Amino acid sequence: MKNITKLLTGIFLASILMFISCDNSYLEEDFRSGITSDNFFNNDEEAQLAVNGLYQILHNRYMYESRGFDLYYTWGADIVGPSRNAWSGVHNYAMAEGVDDGIATWIPLYELARNTAFSLANIEGNEKLSEAARNQAVGEILFLRALCYYHLTNIWGDVPYFRELPSPTELSTIGRTPIAQIRTDMKEDLARAISLLPASYSGSDLGRATKWAAAMLKAKFHMMDEEWAEMKTECDFIINNSPHKLLDNFADVFDQSDPANQYNLEHIFVVDFTSDAVSGTNGTTIRTTTYNPRLRDEPKNRDEKDALIARMEENNDGMTGYGWSVVLPEFAKQENWQVGDLRYDASIATHYDEFELKFPYFRKNWNLDQINSLRENHSENWIVFRMADVYLMAAEAENEMNGPGSAYTYVNRVRERAFEPDQPWGGMSQEEFRLAMYDERKFELCAEGHRRLDLIRWGILVDVVRNTVHRSWNNPAANIQPRNVLRPIPLDEILLNPALLDSDPTNNGYR
């Protein structure tokens, strides 16, 4: 959906749904002008406009547009950290009610929850729409709602949950629903979404959710609940039926150098960004800027700075980033990767040409191009789900159910690309395979938004953080506690709605 139409419709939808996207005091005002459900949702085009606006919410700075979800899924683990004393409360586990409790991400997630409820109520069963348009719209809405609650439950556990748009009064009194109920409902919704969504898109529709994206998200919910058989069923469904495949070259998966050609067959779902977006739409991403180096830090030998700048100018490159998200020391060392792992050079940058850098960076997430990817005006897509993850999930599920015998087939498909000559797994016990998977997912999926959640679901986050070398300005090992697998419900929300503490007065252990 990398086109101007999508960005304009985000603005248009804001005028449609503004009365369900603001605080309660505004909700109580008389909505005297604008488009309402009474005079909208009258044809296929209007239904698509509504759905496009839902995708636009994913572009919020505190979700996919900037470092938003990285603060929950990559920082505070054993791969990514700050290059200086920035966002230290997150990485150092200093969060508390009102302090790094995630309120900035909570707000757009519940904007998405409300708007999906509103759109679904007005599209499902709407006889003014063609059956094909209605089915696709419903499938996309179900997927986006499930993605919303996937993040909400991962970050906060039990959360307020609704399937129909609550009134302002209900929003101020709604309590927390057990995570098990939410996940059960989302799996059922995603099963329906799979049946409704198309298998592929083309042209300006690239980036919309397919049935394979819905199957992947459903597999993720099963993974979190350790429902291995159901998880593997969804993975096999994707592997055996979808057009998605592993690319031959690992680095090609992350190649975003051509803004007109940023999709490939390994991508199952991405959040699509474009440069030079319409003002106010959050159409560009600045996440790339957080991974790009800042010139004031580089190179390691300060006497080589002028030569480095000259070389970058020759290449039309520039170090114009924030340098916030850099590689932690142990993970940056090639000797800590398996000998012959080709993914290292594609993932980690310790040099720019012959110039040694002060900090190691994630090459897979940077783009130094000063023609097509300028500071805070990047078009790089955020890769949410890709095919290698499907194979690794299938391998993990198979091992947990039956041991490693048939699981090797899945993991070795990923390792075939990673090593030359090939280094397949074999001869392991179930426990050895399980422990090896801890590292295999780390090396394959580093800095892609999976690591911290993996450590949480495996029950080893605290131990791993306490045994990871961090830089001198950070010390998460001294602060991390078992409660830190979740954030506290944001204090601002509790002050507005004390019912959020009814089911858990400790607020996830932070009181």
Buried (B, 14 or more C-beta within 10 A) or exposed (E): BBBBEBBBBBBBBBEBBEBBBEEEEEBEEEEEEEBEEEEBBEBBEBBBBBBBBBBBBBBBBBBBBBBBBBBBBBBBBBBBBBBBEBBBBBBBBEBBBBEBBBBBBBBBBBBBBBBBBBBBBBBBEBEEBEEEBBBBBBBBBBBBBBBBBBBBBBBBBBBBBBEEBBEBEEBBBBBBBBBEEBBEBBBEBBBBBBEBBBEBBEEEBBBBBBBBBBBBBBBBBBBBBEBBEBBBBBBBBBBEEBEBEBBEEBBEBBBBEEBEEBBBBBBBBBBBBBBEBBEEBBBBBBBBBBBBBBBEBBBEEEEBBEBBBEBBEEEEBBBBBBBBBBBBBBBBBEEEBBEEBBBBBBBBBBEBEEBEBBBBBBBBBBBBBBEBBBBBBBBBBBBBBBBBBBBBBBBBBBBBBEBBEBBBEBBBBBBBBBBEEEBEBEEBEBEEBBEBBBEBBBBBBBBBBBBBBBBBBBEEBBEBBEEBEBBEBBBBBEBBEEBBBBBBBBBBBBEBBEBBBEEBEEBBEBE
